[in-house]
Amino acid sequence: MGEDLEKFFVNVKPARILVELNNQFSENYPSKISGEVDATYSHTVRIIHRLEGYGLVESHKDGRKKLLELTDDGTEVARKCSELLTELEKKEED
Amino acid sequence: MGEDLEKFFVNVKPARILVELNNQFSENYPSKISGEVDATYSHTVRIIHRLEGYGLVESHKDGRKKLLELTDDGTEVARKCSELLTELEKKEED
């Protein structure tokens, strides 16, 4: 029931992308994140655009790469998403 | 952008119903909760059935009323939902 339980409460891809950006200490760019959250590249890019619009993510050009970083607001929301997802995953294992 | 931001991350009605059940110290029953979260009665009842199925809510008959209570698991998930919603509402006020 786990995946199902998560989906009942959370929009899983946006939440996971934010959490992933918070967990990774190395460079983040859209194609890497899309692999990590198992979303298509174009879906990931669309979500990242919205996260930028909300002021939760910032991007910087590094040559041809687009490097992504959480803002302070993004970091706070990422933490709360992470805690909720962890709680729901615990239930899944019961 | 607040409501919109919440919806981007959270399935708002299920999360709010759980939070509402956690906040209320008086008796909870479906029609009361539906008023508090601004959902139709039938939508609220459907969500509550799923919450019962996930083991997050228990119900007891009290005459013609159906009294609702969070389980321990439900209380934990409700707290995490509440913290995330509060964080997202803060952004909305910025």
N, CA and C atoms of all chains as a GROMACS GRO file, in nm:
protein
  564
    1MET      N    1   0.081  -0.121   0.000
    1MET     CA    2   0.000   0.000   0.000
    1MET      C    3   0.085   0.127   0.000
    2GLY      N    4   0.219   0.113   0.011
    2GLY     CA    5   0.306   0.229   0.036
    2GLY      C    6   0.298   0.338  -0.068
    3GLU      N    7   0.333   0.307  -0.191
    3GLU     CA    8   0.327   0.405  -0.300
    3GLU      C    9   0.190   0.472  -0.303
    4ASP      N   10   0.091   0.388  -0.290
    4ASP     CA   11  -0.048   0.431  -0.290
    4ASP      C   12  -0.075   0.529  -0.176
    5LEU      N   13  -0.022   0.497  -0.059
    5LEU     CA   14  -0.041   0.583   0.058
    5LEU      C   15   0.028   0.718   0.036
    6GLU      N   16   0.150   0.714  -0.017
    6GLU     CA   17   0.219   0.839  -0.047
    6GLU      C   18   0.137   0.925  -0.143
    7LYS      N   19   0.089   0.862  -0.250
    7LYS     CA   20   0.012   0.936  -0.351
    7LYS      C   21  -0.118   0.993  -0.296
    8PHE      N   22  -0.171   0.927  -0.194
    8PHE     CA   23  -0.297   0.974  -0.137
    8PHE      C   24  -0.277   1.110  -0.067
    9PHE      N   25  -0.157   1.134  -0.018
    9PHE     CA   26  -0.131   1.258   0.056
    9PHE      C   27  -0.043   1.358  -0.019
   10VAL      N   28   0.044   1.308  -0.104
   10VAL     CA   29   0.151   1.393  -0.156
   10VAL      C   30   0.155   1.386  -0.308
   11ASN      N   31   0.187   1.496  -0.373
   11ASN     CA   32   0.223   1.493  -0.515
   11ASN      C   33   0.369   1.452  -0.522
   12VAL      N   34   0.388   1.326  -0.551
   12VAL     CA   35   0.515   1.260  -0.521
   12VAL      C   36   0.633   1.320  -0.599
   13LYS      N   37   0.617   1.345  -0.729
   13LYS     CA   38   0.733   1.392  -0.806
   13LYS      C   39   0.784   1.529  -0.759
   14PRO      N   40   0.698   1.631  -0.748
   14PRO     CA   41   0.749   1.760  -0.698
   14PRO      C   42   0.816   1.746  -0.560
   15ALA      N   43   0.754   1.668  -0.472
   15ALA     CA   44   0.811   1.652  -0.338
   15ALA      C   45   0.946   1.582  -0.345
   16ARG      N   46   0.955   1.477  -0.427
   16ARG     CA   47   1.081   1.402  -0.436
   16ARG      C   48   1.192   1.484  -0.501
   17ILE      N   49   1.156   1.565  -0.599
   17ILE     CA   50   1.258   1.648  -0.664
   17ILE      C   51   1.318   1.747  -0.563
   18LEU      N   52   1.232   1.806  -0.483
   18LEU     CA   53   1.280   1.899  -0.380
   18LEU      C   54   1.368   1.826  -0.279
   19VAL      N   55   1.324   1.710  -0.235
   19VAL     CA   56   1.401   1.632  -0.137
   19VAL      C   57   1.536   1.592  -0.196
   20GLU      N   58   1.534   1.552  -0.321
   20GLU     CA   59   1.657   1.510  -0.390
   20GLU      C   60   1.755   1.628  -0.398
   21LEU      N   61   1.704   1.746  -0.430
   21LEU     CA   62   1.791   1.864  -0.436
   21LEU      C   63   1.852   1.895  -0.299
   22ASN      N   64   1.782   1.859  -0.194
   22ASN     CA   65   1.831   1.884  -0.059
   22ASN      C   66   1.931   1.777  -0.015
   23ASN      N   67   1.916   1.656  -0.066
   23ASN     CA   68   2.002   1.544  -0.022
   23ASN      C   69   2.138   1.542  -0.088
   24GLN      N   70   2.143   1.595  -0.210
   24GLN     CA   71   2.265   1.581  -0.289
   24GLN      C   72   2.362   1.692  -0.256
   25PHE      N   73   2.482   1.652  -0.224
   25PHE     CA   74   2.582   1.754  -0.194
   25PHE      C   75   2.665   1.788  -0.316
   26SER      N   76   2.653   1.707  -0.418
   26SER     CA   77   2.726   1.734  -0.542
   26SER      C   78   2.642   1.826  -0.630
   27GLU      N   79   2.690   1.851  -0.748
   27GLU     CA   80   2.619   1.938  -0.842
   27GLU      C   81   2.487   1.877  -0.886
   28ASN      N   82   2.386   1.959  -0.892
   28ASN     CA   83   2.256   1.912  -0.938
   28ASN      C   84   2.220   1.978  -1.070
   29TYR      N   85   2.176   1.897  -1.163
   29TYR     CA   86   2.123   1.951  -1.287
   29TYR      C   87   2.006   1.864  -1.330
   30PRO      N   88   1.919   1.918  -1.416
   30PRO     CA   89   1.791   1.852  -1.442
   30PRO      C   90   1.802   1.704  -1.484
   31SER      N   91   1.896   1.671  -1.572
   31SER     CA   92   1.898   1.532  -1.622
   31SER      C   93   1.936   1.435  -1.509
   32LYS      N   94   2.022   1.481  -1.420
   32LYS     CA   95   2.062   1.396  -1.307
   32LYS      C   96   1.942   1.373  -1.213
   33ILE      N   97   1.873   1.483  -1.181
   33ILE     CA   98   1.757   1.474  -1.093
   33ILE      C   99   1.649   1.385  -1.155
   34SER      N  100   1.627   1.398  -1.285
   34SER     CA  101   1.522   1.318  -1.348
   34SER      C  102   1.551   1.170  -1.334
   35GLY      N  103   1.679   1.133  -1.343
   35GLY     CA  104   1.715   0.992  -1.323
   35GLY      C  105   1.690   0.948  -1.179
   36GLU      N  106   1.720   1.037  -1.087
   36GLU     CA  107   1.709   0.999  -0.946
   36GLU      C  108   1.565   0.985  -0.898
   37VAL      N  109   1.476   1.064  -0.955
   37VAL     CA  110   1.336   1.054  -0.910
   37VAL      C  111   1.251   0.973  -1.009
   38ASP      N  112   1.316   0.917  -1.111
   38ASP     CA  113   1.245   0.833  -1.207
   38ASP      C  114   1.128   0.907  -1.275
   39ALA      N  115   1.156   1.028  -1.320
   39ALA     CA  116   1.059   1.104  -1.400
   39ALA      C  117   1.124   1.133  -1.536
   40THR      N  118   1.043   1.158  -1.638
   40THR     CA  119   1.102   1.192  -1.768
   40THR      C  120   1.173   1.326  -1.754
   41TYR      N  121   1.266   1.350  -1.848
   41TYR     CA  122   1.341   1.475  -1.847
   41TYR      C  123   1.246   1.594  -1.860
   42SER      N  124   1.149   1.585  -1.953
   42SER     CA  125   1.063   1.703  -1.977
   42SER      C  126   0.969   1.728  -1.857
   43HIS      N  127   0.923   1.622  -1.794
   43HIS     CA  128   0.839   1.638  -1.675
   43HIS      C  129   0.922   1.702  -1.562
   44THR      N  130   1.044   1.656  -1.547
   44THR     CA  131   1.133   1.712  -1.444
   44THR      C  132   1.157   1.861  -1.468
   45VAL      N  133   1.183   1.896  -1.594
   45VAL     CA  134   1.211   2.037  -1.627
   45VAL      C  135   1.089   2.125  -1.598
   46ARG      N  136   0.971   2.073  -1.631
   46ARG     CA  137   0.847   2.148  -1.604
   46ARG      C  138   0.830   2.172  -1.454
   47ILE      N  139   0.854   2.068  -1.375
   47ILE     CA  140   0.841   2.082  -1.229
   47ILE      C  141   0.945   2.181  -1.176
   48ILE      N  142   1.067   2.173  -1.226
   48ILE     CA  143   1.172   2.264  -1.180
   48ILE      C  144   1.138   2.409  -1.214
   49HIS      N  145   1.079   2.432  -1.331
   49HIS     CA  146   1.034   2.569  -1.366
   49HIS      C  147   0.935   2.621  -1.263
   50ARG      N  148   0.842   2.535  -1.224
   50ARG     CA  149   0.743   2.580  -1.125
   50ARG      C  150   0.810   2.606  -0.990
   51LEU      N  151   0.904   2.520  -0.953
   51LEU     CA  152   0.976   2.539  -0.826
   51LEU      C  153   1.053   2.671  -0.829
   52GLU      N  154   1.108   2.706  -0.945
   52GLU     CA  155   1.177   2.836  -0.958
   52GLU      C  156   1.076   2.950  -0.944
   53GLY      N  157   0.960   2.933  -1.006
   53GLY     CA  158   0.855   3.034  -0.999
   53GLY      C  159   0.809   3.059  -0.857
   54TYR      N  160   0.807   2.955  -0.777
   54TYR     CA  161   0.766   2.967  -0.637
   54TYR      C  162   0.880   3.019  -0.548
   55GLY      N  163   0.996   3.038  -0.606
   55GLY     CA  164   1.110   3.085  -0.526
   55GLY      C  165   1.171   2.978  -0.438
   56LEU      N  166   1.152   2.853  -0.475
   56LEU     CA  167   1.208   2.744  -0.394
   56LEU      C  168   1.340   2.692  -0.450
   57VAL      N  169   1.362   2.717  -0.578
   57VAL     CA  170   1.483   2.671  -0.647
   57VAL      C  171   1.541   2.787  -0.728
   58GLU      N  172   1.674   2.792  -0.734
   58GLU     CA  173   1.742   2.887  -0.822
   58GLU      C  174   1.833   2.811  -0.916
   59SER      N  175   1.854   2.866  -1.035
   59SER     CA  176   1.945   2.798  -1.127
   59SER      C  177   2.052   2.895  -1.177
   60HIS      N  178   2.165   2.837  -1.206
   60HIS     CA  179   2.279   2.913  -1.258
   60HIS      C  180   2.334   2.839  -1.378
   61LYS      N  181   2.366   2.913  -1.482
   61LYS     CA  182   2.427   2.851  -1.600
   61LYS      C  183   2.574   2.822  -1.569
   62ASP      N  184   2.616   2.702  -1.602
   62ASP     CA  185   2.758   2.668  -1.592
   62ASP      C  186   2.796   2.605  -1.726
   63GLY      N  187   2.840   2.690  -1.818
   63GLY     CA  188   2.863   2.643  -1.954
   63GLY      C  189   2.730   2.600  -2.012
   64ARG      N  190   2.720   2.477  -2.057
   64ARG     CA  191   2.594   2.428  -2.113
   64ARG      C  192   2.504   2.365  -2.008
   65LYS      N  193   2.557   2.352  -1.888
   65LYS     CA  194   2.477   2.290  -1.782
   65LYS      C  195   2.397   2.395  -1.707
   66LYS      N  196   2.282   2.351  -1.656
   66LYS     CA  197   2.201   2.437  -1.571
   66LYS      C  198   2.211   2.381  -1.429
   67LEU      N  199   2.283   2.450  -1.344
   67LEU     CA  200   2.300   2.400  -1.207
   67LEU      C  201   2.186   2.449  -1.119
   68LEU      N  202   2.136   2.360  -1.036
   68LEU     CA  203   2.018   2.389  -0.953
   68LEU      C  204   2.058   2.396  -0.806
   69GLU      N  205   1.991   2.487  -0.737
   69GLU     CA  206   2.018   2.501  -0.594
   69GLU      C  207   1.888   2.538  -0.523
   70LEU      N  208   1.866   2.484  -0.406
   70LEU     CA  209   1.750   2.524  -0.326
   70LEU      C  210   1.775   2.663  -0.266
   71THR      N  211   1.670   2.742  -0.260
   71THR     CA  212   1.676   2.866  -0.182
   71THR      C  213   1.654   2.829  -0.034
   72ASP      N  214   1.661   2.926   0.056
   72ASP     CA  215   1.635   2.897   0.196
   72ASP      C  216   1.492   2.846   0.215
   73ASP      N  217   1.397   2.912   0.148
   73ASP     CA  218   1.258   2.864   0.153
   73ASP      C  219   1.248   2.722   0.101
   74GLY      N  220   1.315   2.694  -0.009
   74GLY     CA  221   1.312   2.561  -0.067
   74GLY      C  222   1.367   2.456   0.028
   75THR      N  223   1.472   2.493   0.100
   75THR     CA  224   1.533   2.399   0.196
   75THR      C  225   1.434   2.364   0.307
   76GLU      N  226   1.362   2.466   0.355
   76GLU     CA  227   1.264   2.440   0.462
   76GLU      C  228   1.150   2.350   0.415
   77VAL      N  229   1.098   2.381   0.296
   77VAL     CA  230   0.988   2.298   0.243
   77VAL      C  231   1.039   2.156   0.216
   78ALA      N  232   1.162   2.144   0.164
   78ALA     CA  233   1.220   2.012   0.135
   78ALA      C  234   1.228   1.929   0.262
   79ARG      N  235   1.266   1.990   0.372
   79ARG     CA  236   1.278   1.916   0.500
   79ARG      C  237   1.143   1.862   0.544
   80LYS      N  238   1.040   1.946   0.533
   80LYS     CA  239   0.907   1.902   0.577
   80LYS      C  240   0.853   1.794   0.485
   81CYS      N  241   0.878   1.807   0.356
   81CYS     CA  242   0.837   1.702   0.260
   81CYS      C  243   0.908   1.572   0.294
   82SER      N  244   1.035   1.582   0.324
   82SER     CA  245   1.114   1.463   0.354
   82SER      C  246   1.060   1.392   0.477
   83GLU      N  247   1.027   1.468   0.580
   83GLU     CA  248   0.976   1.408   0.704
   83GLU      C  249   0.842   1.338   0.680
   84LEU      N  250   0.756   1.402   0.601
   84LEU     CA  251   0.625   1.339   0.572
   84LEU      C  252   0.644   1.212   0.489
   85LEU      N  253   0.728   1.220   0.385
   85LEU     CA  254   0.750   1.102   0.301
   85LEU      C  255   0.810   0.988   0.382
   86THR      N  256   0.903   1.020   0.472
   86THR     CA  257   0.964   0.917   0.557
   86THR      C  258   0.859   0.851   0.645
   87GLU      N  259   0.771   0.931   0.702
   87GLU     CA  260   0.663   0.879   0.786
   87GLU      C  261   0.573   0.785   0.706
   88LEU      N  262   0.539   0.826   0.585
   88LEU     CA  263   0.450   0.744   0.501
   88LEU      C  264   0.520   0.616   0.456
   89GLU      N  265   0.651   0.625   0.432
   89GLU     CA  266   0.726   0.505   0.393
   89GLU      C  267   0.736   0.406   0.510
   90LYS      N  268   0.744   0.459   0.631
   90LYS     CA  269   0.746   0.371   0.749
   90LYS      C  270   0.619   0.287   0.754
   91LYS      N  271   0.505   0.352   0.731
   91LYS     CA  272   0.376   0.280   0.731
   91LYS      C  273   0.376   0.169   0.626
   92GLU      N  274   0.437   0.201   0.514
   92GLU     CA  275   0.443   0.107   0.402
   92GLU      C  276   0.515  -0.022   0.444
   93GLU      N  277   0.612  -0.008   0.532
   93GLU     CA  278   0.692  -0.125   0.572
   93GLU      C  279   0.624  -0.206   0.680
   94ASP      N  280   0.522  -0.151   0.743
   94ASP     CA  281   0.454  -0.223   0.855
   94ASP      C  282   0.385  -0.350   0.805
   95MET      N  283  -0.040   3.298  -0.440
   95MET     CA  284   0.013   3.170  -0.485
   95MET      C  285  -0.005   3.058  -0.382
   96GLY      N  286  -0.057   3.092  -0.263
   96GLY     CA  287  -0.057   2.997  -0.151
   96GLY      C  288  -0.131   2.867  -0.176
   97GLU      N  289  -0.259   2.877  -0.205
   97GLU     CA  290  -0.341   2.758  -0.232
   97GLU      C  291  -0.277   2.673  -0.341
   98ASP      N  292  -0.231   2.745  -0.443
   98ASP     CA  293  -0.166   2.685  -0.556
   98ASP      C  294  -0.040   2.610  -0.513
   99LEU      N  295   0.038   2.673  -0.427
   99LEU     CA  296   0.161   2.613  -0.377
   99LEU      C  297   0.129   2.487  -0.296
  100GLU      N  298   0.030   2.496  -0.210
  100GLU     CA  299  -0.011   2.377  -0.134
  100GLU      C  300  -0.050   2.263  -0.226
  101LYS      N  301  -0.131   2.296  -0.327
  101LYS     CA  302  -0.178   2.192  -0.421
  101LYS      C  303  -0.065   2.132  -0.502
  102PHE      N  304   0.040   2.209  -0.522
  102PHE     CA  305   0.152   2.159  -0.601
  102PHE      C  306   0.224   2.045  -0.527
  103PHE      N  307   0.219   2.048  -0.395
  103PHE     CA  308   0.290   1.946  -0.316
  103PHE      C  309   0.199   1.846  -0.246
  104VAL      N  310   0.078   1.889  -0.213
  104VAL     CA  311  -0.004   1.810  -0.121
  104VAL      C  312  -0.142   1.785  -0.180
  105ASN      N  313  -0.198   1.667  -0.155
  105ASN     CA  314  -0.339   1.646  -0.182
  105ASN      C  315  -0.414   1.705  -0.063
  106VAL      N  316  -0.468   1.823  -0.085
  106VAL     CA  317  -0.505   1.909   0.027
  106VAL      C  318  -0.618   1.851   0.113
  107LYS      N  319  -0.723   1.797   0.051
  107LYS     CA  320  -0.837   1.750   0.133
  107LYS      C  321  -0.798   1.634   0.226
  108PRO      N  322  -0.737   1.527   0.176
  108PRO     CA  323  -0.698   1.420   0.269
  108PRO      C  324  -0.606   1.471   0.380
  109ALA      N  325  -0.511   1.558   0.346
  109ALA     CA  326  -0.419   1.609   0.447
  109ALA      C  327  -0.494   1.694   0.550
  110ARG      N  328  -0.585   1.780   0.502
  110ARG     CA  329  -0.658   1.867   0.594
  110ARG      C  330  -0.753   1.789   0.685
  111ILE      N  331  -0.813   1.684   0.630
  111ILE     CA  332  -0.904   1.603   0.712
  111ILE      C  333  -0.826   1.539   0.826
  112LEU      N  334  -0.709   1.487   0.795
  112LEU     CA  335  -0.626   1.424   0.899
  112LEU      C  336  -0.585   1.528   1.003
  113VAL      N  337  -0.542   1.645   0.957
  113VAL     CA  338  -0.499   1.751   1.049
  113VAL      C  339  -0.616   1.796   1.136
  114GLU      N  340  -0.732   1.808   1.074
  114GLU     CA  341  -0.852   1.849   1.148
  114GLU      C  342  -0.886   1.748   1.258
  115LEU      N  343  -0.876   1.620   1.225
  115LEU     CA  344  -0.904   1.516   1.325
  115LEU      C  345  -0.804   1.523   1.440
  116ASN      N  346  -0.685   1.571   1.412
  116ASN     CA  347  -0.582   1.582   1.515
  116ASN      C  348  -0.601   1.708   1.600
  117ASN      N  349  -0.657   1.813   1.540
  117ASN     CA  350  -0.669   1.941   1.611
  117ASN      C  351  -0.789   1.946   1.705
  118GLN      N  352  -0.893   1.872   1.670
  118GLN     CA  353  -1.017   1.884   1.743
  118GLN      C  354  -1.015   1.797   1.868
  119PHE      N  355  -1.045   1.856   1.980
  119PHE     CA  356  -1.046   1.777   2.102
  119PHE      C  357  -1.188   1.730   2.135
  120SER      N  358  -1.285   1.788   2.065
  120SER     CA  359  -1.423   1.745   2.086
  120SER      C  360  -1.453   1.626   1.995
  121GLU      N  361  -1.576   1.583   1.995
  121GLU     CA  362  -1.616   1.468   1.912
  121GLU      C  363  -1.607   1.502   1.764
  122ASN      N  364  -1.557   1.408   1.690
  122ASN     CA  365  -1.548   1.425   1.545
  122ASN      C  366  -1.640   1.329   1.474
  123TYR      N  367  -1.716   1.380   1.380
  123TYR     CA  368  -1.795   1.294   1.293
  123TYR      C  369  -1.794   1.355   1.153
  124PRO      N  370  -1.826   1.272   1.052
  124PRO     CA  371  -1.802   1.314   0.914
  124PRO      C  372  -1.865   1.448   0.876
  125SER      N  373  -1.988   1.475   0.917
  125SER     CA  374  -2.051   1.599   0.869
  125SER      C  375  -1.982   1.722   0.928
  126LYS      N  376  -1.934   1.708   1.050
  126LYS     CA  377  -1.861   1.819   1.113
  126LYS      C  378  -1.729   1.844   1.039
  127ILE      N  379  -1.655   1.737   1.015
  127ILE     CA  380  -1.526   1.749   0.945
  127ILE      C  381  -1.546   1.808   0.805
  128SER      N  382  -1.651   1.764   0.738
  128SER     CA  383  -1.673   1.813   0.600
  128SER      C  384  -1.694   1.964   0.600
  129GLY      N  385  -1.762   2.016   0.701
  129GLY     CA  386  -1.779   2.160   0.713
  129GLY      C  387  -1.646   2.230   0.738
  130GLU      N  388  -1.565   2.168   0.821
  130GLU     CA  389  -1.439   2.234   0.860
  130GLU      C  390  -1.336   2.238   0.747
  131VAL      N  391  -1.337   2.136   0.662
  131VAL     CA  392  -1.238   2.137   0.554
  131VAL      C  393  -1.299   2.183   0.421
  132ASP      N  394  -1.426   2.223   0.426
  132ASP     CA  395  -1.492   2.275   0.307
  132ASP      C  396  -1.492   2.174   0.190
  133ALA      N  397  -1.528   2.050   0.223
  133ALA     CA  398  -1.546   1.946   0.121
  133ALA      C  399  -1.690   1.898   0.131
  134THR      N  400  -1.742   1.842   0.022
  134THR     CA  401  -1.878   1.788   0.029
  134THR      C  402  -1.880   1.671   0.126
  135TYR      N  403  -2.000   1.642   0.177
  135TYR     CA  404  -2.016   1.531   0.270
  135TYR      C  405  -1.970   1.400   0.207
  136SER      N  406  -2.012   1.376   0.081
  136SER     CA  407  -1.980   1.245   0.020
  136SER      C  408  -1.830   1.233  -0.010
  137HIS      N  409  -1.769   1.344  -0.048
  137HIS     CA  410  -1.623   1.342  -0.071
  137HIS      C  411  -1.550   1.314   0.061
  138THR      N  412  -1.596   1.380   0.166
  138THR     CA  413  -1.535   1.359   0.298
  138THR      C  414  -1.546   1.214   0.342
  139VAL      N  415  -1.665   1.155   0.322
  139VAL     CA  416  -1.688   1.016   0.364
  139VAL      C  417  -1.597   0.921   0.286
  140ARG      N  418  -1.583   0.949   0.155
  140ARG     CA  419  -1.493   0.865   0.073
  140ARG      C  420  -1.349   0.871   0.124
  141ILE      N  421  -1.304   0.992   0.155
  141ILE     CA  422  -1.166   1.007   0.205
  141ILE      C  423  -1.150   0.936   0.340
  142ILE      N  424  -1.251   0.951   0.426
  142ILE     CA  425  -1.243   0.887   0.558
  142ILE      C  426  -1.238   0.734   0.543
  143HIS      N  427  -1.314   0.679   0.449
  143HIS     CA  428  -1.307   0.534   0.424
  143HIS      C  429  -1.165   0.492   0.389
  144ARG      N  430  -1.102   0.570   0.304
  144ARG     CA  431  -0.964   0.535   0.265
  144ARG      C  432  -0.869   0.548   0.384
  145LEU      N  433  -0.889   0.651   0.465
  145LEU     CA  434  -0.804   0.668   0.584
  145LEU      C  435  -0.822   0.551   0.680
  146GLU      N  436  -0.945   0.501   0.690
  146GLU     CA  437  -0.970   0.382   0.773
  146GLU      C  438  -0.898   0.261   0.713
  147GLY      N  439  -0.905   0.249   0.581
  147GLY     CA  440  -0.840   0.137   0.512
  147GLY      C  441  -0.689   0.136   0.534
  148TYR      N  442  -0.630   0.255   0.542
  148TYR     CA  443  -0.487   0.266   0.565
  148TYR      C  444  -0.450   0.252   0.714
  149GLY      N  445  -0.552   0.237   0.798
  149GLY     CA  446  -0.523   0.222   0.941
  149GLY      C  447  -0.486   0.354   1.009
  150LEU      N  448  -0.527   0.465   0.950
  150LEU     CA  449  -0.493   0.595   1.009
  150LEU      C  450  -0.608   0.651   1.093
  151VAL      N  451  -0.729   0.602   1.066
  151VAL     CA  452  -0.849   0.649   1.137
  151VAL      C  453  -0.930   0.527   1.180
  152GLU      N  454  -0.994   0.538   1.297
  152GLU     CA  455  -1.089   0.436   1.342
  152GLU      C  456  -1.223   0.501   1.369
  153SER      N  457  -1.328   0.426   1.349
  153SER     CA  458  -1.459   0.484   1.379
  153SER      C  459  -1.537   0.395   1.475
  154HIS      N  460  -1.622   0.458   1.552
  154HIS     CA  461  -1.707   0.389   1.649
  154HIS      C  462  -1.848   0.442   1.634
  155LYS      N  463  -1.944   0.352   1.637
  155LYS     CA  464  -2.083   0.397   1.630
  155LYS      C  465  -2.124   0.451   1.767
  156ASP      N  466  -2.189   0.566   1.765
  156ASP     CA  467  -2.246   0.621   1.888
  156ASP      C  468  -2.390   0.657   1.854
  157GLY      N  469  -2.479   0.561   1.875
  157GLY     CA  470  -2.616   0.580   1.830
  157GLY      C  471  -2.617   0.592   1.679
  158ARG      N  472  -2.668   0.700   1.626
  158ARG     CA  473  -2.671   0.718   1.480
  158ARG      C  474  -2.546   0.789   1.430
  159LYS      N  475  -2.465   0.834   1.522
  159LYS     CA  476  -2.344   0.906   1.481
  159LYS      C  477  -2.227   0.810   1.462
  160LYS      N  478  -2.138   0.849   1.373
  160LYS     CA  479  -2.014   0.773   1.353
  160LYS      C  480  -1.901   0.860   1.406
  161LEU      N  481  -1.848   0.820   1.519
  161LEU     CA  482  -1.740   0.901   1.578
  161LEU      C  483  -1.605   0.857   1.523
  162LEU      N  484  -1.522   0.954   1.495
  162LEU     CA  485  -1.394   0.928   1.430
  162LEU      C  486  -1.278   0.956   1.524
  163GLU      N  487  -1.177   0.874   1.514
  163GLU     CA  488  -1.058   0.894   1.597
  163GLU      C  489  -0.934   0.856   1.518
  164LEU      N  490  -0.827   0.931   1.535
  164LEU     CA  491  -0.700   0.894   1.473
  164LEU      C  492  -0.638   0.776   1.547
  165THR      N  493  -0.577   0.685   1.475
  165THR     CA  494  -0.493   0.583   1.538
  165THR      C  495  -0.357   0.648   1.570
  166ASP      N  496  -0.267   0.573   1.634
  166ASP     CA  497  -0.133   0.628   1.661
  166ASP      C  498  -0.063   0.662   1.530
  167ASP      N  499  -0.072   0.572   1.432
  167ASP     CA  500  -0.012   0.600   1.301
  167ASP      C  501  -0.073   0.727   1.241
  168GLY      N  502  -0.205   0.739   1.252
  168GLY     CA  503  -0.274   0.856   1.196
  168GLY      C  504  -0.226   0.984   1.260
  169THR      N  505  -0.203   0.978   1.391
  169THR     CA  506  -0.157   1.098   1.463
  169THR      C  507  -0.020   1.141   1.412
  170GLU      N  508   0.068   1.043   1.390
  170GLU     CA  509   0.204   1.077   1.341
  170GLU      C  510   0.198   1.140   1.201
  171VAL      N  511   0.119   1.078   1.113
  171VAL     CA  512   0.108   1.132   0.977
  171VAL      C  513   0.043   1.271   0.982
  172ALA      N  514  -0.059   1.287   1.066
  172ALA     CA  515  -0.127   1.417   1.078
  172ALA      C  516  -0.029   1.526   1.119
  173ARG      N  517   0.062   1.495   1.211
  173ARG     CA  518   0.160   1.594   1.257
  173ARG      C  519   0.251   1.638   1.144
  174LYS      N  520   0.296   1.540   1.065
  174LYS     CA  521   0.388   1.573   0.955
  174LYS      C  522   0.315   1.652   0.846
  175CYS      N  523   0.189   1.615   0.820
  175CYS     CA  524   0.109   1.692   0.722
  175CYS      C  525   0.092   1.834   0.771
  176SER      N  526   0.063   1.848   0.899
  176SER     CA  527   0.039   1.979   0.956
  176SER      C  528   0.164   2.068   0.944
  177GLU      N  529   0.279   2.011   0.971
  177GLU     CA  530   0.404   2.088   0.963
  177GLU      C  531   0.432   2.133   0.820
  178LEU      N  532   0.408   2.042   0.725
  178LEU     CA  533   0.431   2.079   0.584
  178LEU      C  534   0.331   2.187   0.540
  179LEU      N  535   0.204   2.170   0.574
  179LEU     CA  536   0.103   2.270   0.534
  179LEU      C  537   0.135   2.406   0.596
  180THR      N  538   0.178   2.406   0.722
  180THR     CA  539   0.213   2.531   0.789
  180THR      C  540   0.328   2.600   0.717
  181GLU      N  541   0.427   2.522   0.679
  181GLU     CA  542   0.543   2.576   0.606
  181GLU      C  543   0.499   2.638   0.473
  182LEU      N  544   0.411   2.568   0.402
  182LEU     CA  545   0.364   2.618   0.272
  182LEU      C  546   0.277   2.742   0.289
  183GLU      N  547   0.200   2.746   0.398
  183GLU     CA  548   0.117   2.864   0.423
  183GLU      C  549   0.203   2.985   0.457
  184LYS      N  550   0.314   2.962   0.526
  184LYS     CA  551   0.408   3.071   0.556
  184LYS      C  552   0.456   3.136   0.426
  185LYS      N  553   0.492   3.054   0.330
  185LYS     CA  554   0.540   3.106   0.200
  185LYS      C  555   0.432   3.191   0.134
  186GLU      N  556   0.309   3.143   0.149
  186GLU     CA  557   0.195   3.212   0.090
  186GLU      C  558   0.183   3.354   0.144
  187GLU      N  559   0.222   3.373   0.267
  187GLU     CA  560   0.209   3.506   0.330
  187GLU      C  561   0.324   3.598   0.295
  188ASP      N  562   0.431   3.541   0.242
  188ASP     CA  563   0.549   3.624   0.210
  188ASP      C  564   0.517   3.727   0.103
   0.00000   0.00000   0.00000
